[in-house]
Amino acid sequence: MGTQVNRCEQRRPRDDLPGSKNSALVAQHSVLCVALCAMLFAVSFHVEAQQAKKVPRIGYLSAAERATDTARAEGIRRALRELGYIEGQNIAFEYRYSDGKRDRNPQLAAELVRLKVDIILVTGGDPVIRAAKNATKTIPIVMIGAGIDPVEAGHVENLAHPGANVTGLTNLTSELGGKRLELLKEAVPKLAHVGVLYDTASPNDVLELKEVQTAASPLGLAVRSWEVRGAEGVEQVFAALNKERPDGLYVTGGPPMRANERRIVGFAIKKRLPSLYTRRESVDAGGLMYYGADLADSYRRVAYYVDRILKGAKPAELPVEQPKKFELIINLKTAKQIGLTIPPSVLARADRVIR
């Protein structure tokens, strides 16, 4: 038996002998192991690289129509580019517009939550902010110049310490009502009777109307307000204005006004009515005057919030900011169309004149 074993051992090929089959198999096995390890490393590296390059998605929820909101959306994209965020490369946007229809806000906010966006930017005042806040308690929400007091509305605990997932900008829109009416009076010295277009469903519009009414008497002005409710409501208001024939028009920024912006601007020009607006975009569309927050500066602050949150900051720890800069814009081209001469003292104070 021992001799047989020795013979078998003698017949067994030595693994370490050059040219043996086992030697070749071992070599092939080693090569395969090395190749497999290299492949697994490459796959792992690729997955990690993809995870490292995850593109953040920003939800953009607006109460306006896409066509009337273009300038604001582009202003924010431009501000983000200044910080290195380029749409389509290292940041993506999901846009949703309710077109002035409040009942759509909850549905659109829920869509953005289902898409698992990293941040929701909200513009359009209390109803749309409330819809976003009801849709999520975890996704950061950044207000884009909410006009109403966010503390009074219950969106944040206080301006310095928001306390939850909502932060951003408040533009003090309603608190500027008296100042705006004063500027309209200075631009139109003969002004006596002002028509105010507003939306009763907008808390911001209601507060602004009160500010305007309070400021009217000391300025020697009579104020009459008209509620606007959608497209049909605009036509009814136009008919009433034709009968009432005010000397000037004060247009708030509620959803119906934004949705019918060009029609309102066109009516004011046709009827040769000096008009003041709470939205800068309205003056770009042909309105006579705008006074409010410097929007370029506001957009830069929106980009600041996005940048901070994407880098790990919590909304609860980012104070809500009020505007630091205000601007007066006068559309001199429109003034000429309606036969109005703006006093030089008012033109000199304008931050921008459209000619």
C-alpha positions in Angstrom: 0.0 0.0 0.0 2.7 2.4 0.9 4.5 1.7 -2.4 1.2 2.3 -4.3 0.7 5.6 -2.6 4.2 6.7 -3.5 3.6 5.7 -7.1 0.4 7.8 -7.1 2.3 10.7 -5.6 4.9 10.2 -8.3 2.3 10.3 -11.0 0.5 13.4 -9.5 1.6 16.5 -11.4 3.6 18.9 -9.3 1.8 22.3 -9.0 5.0 24.1 -9.0 6.5 22.5 -12.0 6.6 24.9 -15.0 4.2 24.0 -17.7 2.0 21.7 -15.5 -1.8 22.0 -16.0 -2.4 22.9 -12.4 0.1 25.7 -12.6 -1.8 27.1 -15.6 -5.1 26.9 -13.8 -3.7 28.6 -10.7 -2.4 31.4 -12.9 -5.7 31.8 -14.6 -7.5 31.8 -11.3 -5.2 34.5 -10.0 -5.8 36.6 -13.1 -9.6 36.2 -12.7 -9.5 37.2 -9.1 -7.5 40.3 -9.9 -9.8 41.2 -12.7 -12.9 40.6 -10.6 -11.5 42.7 -7.7 -10.7 45.5 -10.2 -14.2 45.3 -11.6 -15.9 45.4 -8.2 -13.7 48.3 -7.2 -14.6 50.2 -10.4 -18.3 49.5 -9.8 -18.1 50.6 -6.2 -16.2 53.7 -7.2 -18.7 54.6 -9.9 -21.6 54.2 -7.4 -19.9 56.3 -4.8 -19.1 58.9 -7.5 -22.8 59.0 -8.5 -23.9 59.4 -4.9 -21.4 62.1 -4.4 -22.7 63.9 -7.5 -26.4 63.7 -6.6 -28.1 66.7 -8.1 -30.3 68.5 -5.6 -33.9 69.2 -6.8 -35.7 72.4 -5.9 -39.4 72.6 -6.0 -40.8 75.9 -7.2 -44.4 76.6 -6.2 -46.0 79.8 -7.4 -49.6 81.1 -7.2 -49.1 82.9 -10.5 -49.2 81.8 -14.1 -45.9 80.7 -15.7 -46.0 83.5 -18.2 -46.3 86.2 -15.5 -43.8 84.6 -13.2 -40.9 84.3 -15.7 -39.0 87.3 -14.5 -39.0 86.1 -10.9 -38.0 82.5 -11.7 -35.2 83.8 -13.9 -34.0 86.2 -11.2 -33.7 83.4 -8.7 -31.8 81.2 -11.3 -29.5 84.0 -12.0 -28.8 84.6 -8.3 -28.1 80.8 -7.9 -25.7 80.9 -10.8 -23.7 83.5 -9.0 -23.2 81.0 -6.2 -22.2 78.2 -8.6 -25.6 76.5 -9.0 -26.4 76.0 -12.7 -29.8 74.5 -13.7 -29.3 71.3 -15.7 -25.8 70.7 -14.4 -25.6 70.7 -10.6 -29.1 71.7 -9.6 -32.6 70.8 -11.0 -36.0 72.6 -10.7 -39.5 71.2 -10.6 -41.9 74.1 -11.4 -45.6 74.1 -10.4 -48.0 77.1 -11.1 -51.5 77.3 -9.7 -52.5 80.1 -12.1 -54.3 82.1 -9.4 -56.5 79.1 -8.5 -56.2 78.5 -4.7 -57.8 75.1 -4.8 -54.8 73.9 -6.8 -52.2 74.8 -4.3 -52.6 71.8 -2.0 -52.4 69.4 -5.0 -49.3 71.0 -6.4 -47.6 71.1 -3.0 -48.3 67.4 -2.6 -46.8 66.6 -6.0 -43.6 68.3 -5.0 -43.5 66.3 -1.8 -44.0 63.0 -3.6 -41.1 64.0 -5.9 -39.0 64.2 -2.8 -37.5 67.6 -3.7 -34.8 68.9 -1.4 -36.3 72.4 -0.9 -39.6 74.0 -1.8 -39.5 77.7 -2.8 -42.9 79.3 -2.3 -44.1 82.5 -3.8 -47.6 83.9 -3.7 -48.4 84.8 -0.1 -50.3 83.1 2.7 -52.5 80.6 0.8 -49.6 78.9 -1.1 -47.3 79.0 1.9 -50.0 77.3 4.0 -50.5 74.7 1.3 -46.8 73.8 1.3 -46.6 73.8 5.1 -49.6 71.4 5.3 -48.0 69.1 2.7 -44.7 68.6 4.6 -43.2 69.0 8.0 -39.8 67.9 7.0 -38.8 69.4 3.6 -37.4 72.9 4.0 -39.7 75.6 2.7 -38.3 79.0 1.7 -40.7 81.9 1.3 -40.0 84.2 -1.6 -41.0 87.6 -0.3 -44.3 86.8 1.5 -46.1 90.0 2.0 -48.1 89.0 5.1 -46.4 88.9 8.6 -45.3 85.2 8.8 -45.4 85.3 12.6 -49.0 86.6 12.7 -50.0 84.1 10.0 -48.5 81.3 12.1 -45.9 80.2 9.6 -43.0 80.7 11.9 -42.6 81.1 15.7 -40.7 84.4 15.3 -38.5 86.1 12.7 -35.2 85.4 14.5 -35.9 81.7 15.3 -38.5 80.3 12.8 -38.7 77.1 14.8 -39.8 74.6 12.1 -39.3 73.9 8.4 -40.3 77.4 7.1 -38.0 80.4 6.6 -37.2 82.9 3.9 -38.2 86.5 3.1 -41.1 88.8 4.1 -41.4 91.9 1.9 -43.7 93.9 4.2 -46.0 94.5 1.2 -49.1 95.4 3.1 -47.2 97.8 5.4 -46.1 99.9 2.4 -49.7 100.8 1.4 -49.5 104.4 2.8 -46.1 105.1 1.3 -47.2 103.9 -2.1 -50.4 106.0 -2.0 -48.3 109.0 -1.1 -46.0 108.4 -4.1 -48.9 108.1 -6.4 -50.2 111.4 -5.1 -46.8 113.1 -5.7 -46.6 111.7 -9.2 -50.2 112.9 -10.0 -50.7 116.1 -8.0 -54.3 116.5 -9.2 -55.2 113.0 -7.9 -58.4 113.0 -5.8 -60.2 109.7 -6.2 -58.4 106.3 -6.2 -59.7 102.9 -7.1 -58.1 100.0 -5.3 -58.2 96.5 -6.8 -57.8 93.7 -4.2 -58.7 90.1 -3.3 -60.8 89.6 -0.2 -59.4 86.0 0.1 -55.8 87.3 0.4 -55.0 88.3 4.0 -52.2 90.4 2.6 -54.5 92.3 0.2 -57.0 93.0 3.0 -54.2 94.4 5.3 -52.9 96.5 2.5 -56.3 97.9 1.7 -56.6 99.0 5.3 -53.2 100.7 5.1 -54.3 102.6 2.0 -57.6 103.7 3.5 -55.9 104.9 6.7 -53.4 107.0 4.6 -56.0 108.4 2.2 -57.6 111.0 4.4 -54.4 112.9 5.4 -53.5 113.0 1.7 -56.9 114.5 0.8 -57.9 111.4 -1.2 -61.1 109.4 -1.5 -60.6 105.6 -1.9 -63.0 103.1 -3.3 -62.2 99.4 -3.4 -63.2 96.7 -5.8 -62.8 93.0 -5.2 -61.4 91.0 -8.1 -62.5 87.4 -8.6 -60.9 85.7 -11.5 -61.3 86.7 -15.2 -65.1 87.3 -15.0 -64.5 89.4 -11.9 -62.0 91.6 -13.8 -64.6 92.4 -16.5 -67.2 93.4 -13.9 -64.6 95.6 -12.1 -63.7 97.3 -15.5 -67.4 98.0 -16.0 -67.7 99.5 -12.5 -64.6 101.6 -13.1 -66.0 103.0 -16.3 -69.0 104.3 -14.3 -67.1 105.5 -11.3 -64.2 107.0 -13.3 -61.5 107.4 -10.6 -58.4 109.5 -11.1 -56.0 106.7 -10.4 -55.7 103.0 -9.8 -53.9 101.1 -7.0 -53.4 97.5 -7.8 -52.5 95.0 -5.0 -50.7 91.7 -5.7 -53.3 89.0 -4.9 -53.6 86.0 -7.2 -56.4 87.4 -9.4 -54.4 90.5 -10.1 -51.3 88.5 -11.0 -53.3 86.2 -13.2 -54.9 89.1 -15.1 -52.0 91.5 -14.9 -51.8 92.4 -18.6 -55.5 92.9 -18.9 -55.4 95.3 -15.9 -52.4 97.2 -17.2 -54.0 97.4 -20.7 -57.2 98.8 -19.2 -55.4 101.4 -17.2 -53.5 102.6 -20.3 -56.6 102.6 -22.5 -58.6 104.6 -19.9 -55.5 106.9 -19.3 -55.5 106.0 -15.6 -52.3 106.6 -13.6 -51.7 103.3 -11.9 -49.4 102.0 -9.1 -48.6 98.3 -8.6 -47.2 96.2 -5.8 -45.5 93.9 -8.3 -42.4 95.1 -10.2 -43.4 92.8 -13.1 -46.5 94.8 -13.6 -44.5 97.9 -14.5 -42.3 95.9 -16.9 -45.6 94.9 -18.5 -46.7 98.6 -18.9 -47.9 99.7 -15.5 -47.0 103.2 -14.5 -45.3 102.9 -11.1 -43.9 100.3 -8.7 -42.6 100.8 -5.2 -41.4 97.9 -3.0 -38.6 95.7 -2.1 -35.6 95.6 -4.5 -36.3 92.3 -6.1 -32.8 91.7 -7.4 -31.6 91.9 -3.8 -34.4 89.7 -2.7 -33.6 87.0 -5.2 -30.0 87.0 -4.0 -31.2 86.4 -0.5 -33.4 83.5 -1.8 -30.3 81.9 -3.3 -28.5 82.4 0.0 -31.1 80.4 1.8 -31.0 77.6 -0.8 -27.2 77.5 -0.6 -27.2 77.4 3.2 -29.8 74.6 3.4 -28.1 72.5 0.8 -24.9 72.8 2.8 -26.7 71.4 5.9 -28.3 74.4 7.7 -31.7 73.9 9.2 -34.6 76.3 8.3 -35.5 76.6 12.0 -32.0 78.2 12.6 -32.1 80.6 9.6 -33.8 83.9 10.6 -36.6 85.3 8.4 -35.4 88.4 6.7 -37.1 91.7 5.9 -36.1 93.7 2.9 -33.0 95.9 3.2 -33.5 97.8 0.0 -36.5 99.4 -1.7 -36.9 100.8 -5.1 -39.2 103.1 -7.0 -39.6 102.3 -10.7 -41.5 104.6 -13.1 -42.5 103.7 -16.7 -42.1 107.0 -18.5 -43.2 105.4 -21.7 -46.6 104.6 -20.2 -46.7 108.1 -18.6 -46.4 109.6 -22.2 -49.1 107.2 -23.5 -51.7 108.4 -20.9 -50.7 112.0 -21.2 -49.1 112.4 -17.8 -46.1 114.5 -16.9 -44.3 113.1 -13.9 -42.9 115.9 -11.7 -39.0 116.2 -11.9 -38.8 115.8 -8.1 -40.4 112.4 -8.4 -38.4 111.3 -11.4 -35.2 112.2 -9.5 -36.1 109.8 -6.7 -36.7 106.9 -9.1 -34.2 104.0 -8.9 -35.1 103.0 -12.5 -37.0 104.8 -15.3 -38.4 102.8 -18.2 -38.3 105.0 -21.4 
